[in-house]
Amino acid sequence: MGRTEVSTYVAAPAQRVYELVADLPRMGEWSPETQRVEWLGGASAASPGARFAGHNRIGRLRRWSTKGTVVAATPGRELTFDISSLFGLPVARWSYEIEPAGDGCRVTESTEDRRGALIRWAGLVATGVRDRAAHNREGMRVTLERLKAAAES
């Protein structure tokens, strides 16, 4: 278990970047692993306690779903959510921290691995990923590149 993070500078206002990343149903546009996200329980926006389902894929055959709960949503500054397995076991905490910098902002995407032995094993079987930290680091790099392109366009 551990923390992995990637940062980039975005030439766009922090509020614009936050609006994009907090629109969780759009996460499939940024993430190479997340295919789609849908709000659950009547939620329709990122706010503490809002729940969602994430549907993920690696390659053609590796597919799985997770559940998420927003734990922090501060417009223009931070979005943090916890991910669990469909059975409620902890998987990870994901955060997007946004800080004004020059004419734009610095965005840091991070994840804290919270998997126990059972979920680590199930994750390996479901995803085929042996080095989750390296895999996440590369996925975060791609996610931030895509988010940057959208925010700057």
N, C-alpha and C positions, 0 to 999 in steps of 0.2 A: 504494500500500500504506500501511497505517497501523493505528492502534488506535482502536476505538470502544468506549465503555462507558456503562452506565446503572446507577444505584443506586436502591435504595428501602429504607425502613425496614419491617421485618416484626415485628409484635407476637407473636412466637413464639420459642421457644428455638432457638439456632443449630443444635443437633443435629437438631431436627425439620426445619428447612429443608434441611439437608444431606441427610438421609435422602430427602426428596422429590426433590431435584435429582439426587442420585446414582443414583436408580432410573431409569436412562436409558430403559428401555422405556416409561416414563410420559411421556417428553418431549413426545409428541404432545398431551398434555393441557395443556401450558403454551405451547408454541411455535405461532405461527400458520403457520409454514412446515413444520416437521417433522411428518410424518404418523404415522410409527412408527419405532421403533428395535428392533433385535434383536441380542442378543449373538452373537458368533462364536467359533469355536475352543474351545468348552467353557466360555467365561466365563459367569458368572452374577451378577456384582456388579462395581461399580467398584473397581478396584485397578490400580496401575501395570502397564502392559502389556496389560490387558484390551482386546480388540478388539470392535467392533460395526459394524453397517451401519445407516445412516440413510436413510430414504425420505422425500423432501420433495416439496412441491407448492405452486405459486402459481397460484391460479385453477383452472379446469377442465382446461386443456391442458398446463400447464407442470409436468412431473414429472421428477425425477432422483434418483439414489442416490449416496451417498458411503460412505466407510469411515472409521472413527474408532479412535483408540488413546488410552486413558487414560494421561496422563503424571504426574498427581498426584491423589491421593485421600486427603485428611486429614479424617477425620470431624469434623463440626462447624466446619470452617474453609475447606476448598478442594476444588474439583473442577476439573481442567483436562484437556482432551483436544485432540488434533490431528485435523484432518479432512483427508482426501485424496480425490482423484478415484478412480474405480474403477480407473484405470490407475496409481495410486500417486503422482500428482503432488500437491504440497502445495496446500492450499486455505486453511486458517485454523487458528488456535489459539483455542479457546474456554475461558473460565474463569468460575467462580463463586467469589467470595471472600466469606466470611461472617464478620462481626465482631460480637461481643456489643456491644449498645448499649442502655442503660437496661434495660427489662423484656423486650426482644426482641433484634433483631440488624439490622445493615445488610448488605444483599446487593448485591454489585456483579457484574453480568454484563459480560464484556468479550470482544472478539474482535480478533485481530490478523490482518489480511489477509496471506496468504503466497502468493498466486497469482502465477505468472509470466504472461507475455503469452498463451501458449496457453490456459491455464485461464481467464484473464480473458475471452478471446474465447469460449471454449466456455461459460462461465458466462452470458455475455450471451445467447447463442443459446438455451441451455437454460432460463434463468429470465426473460429479458426485462428484467432489472433493470440499469439504466444506472448509477445512483448506489448502489452496494452499501453504502457507509457509512450513508447516510440510511435506506436500506431496513432494514439491520440495527438501527440505533438504534430505529426504530419497532417492529420485531419484538421487540427486547429489552424495550422498555417494556411491550408486551402480555404477553410471557412472565413478566416479574416481577410484573405485576398479577395474573395467574392463579396464579402460585406463591404469592404473598402471600395470596390468598383461600383457597387450599387449606390453607396452613400455619396460618392464623388461625381456620379453621373447626373 
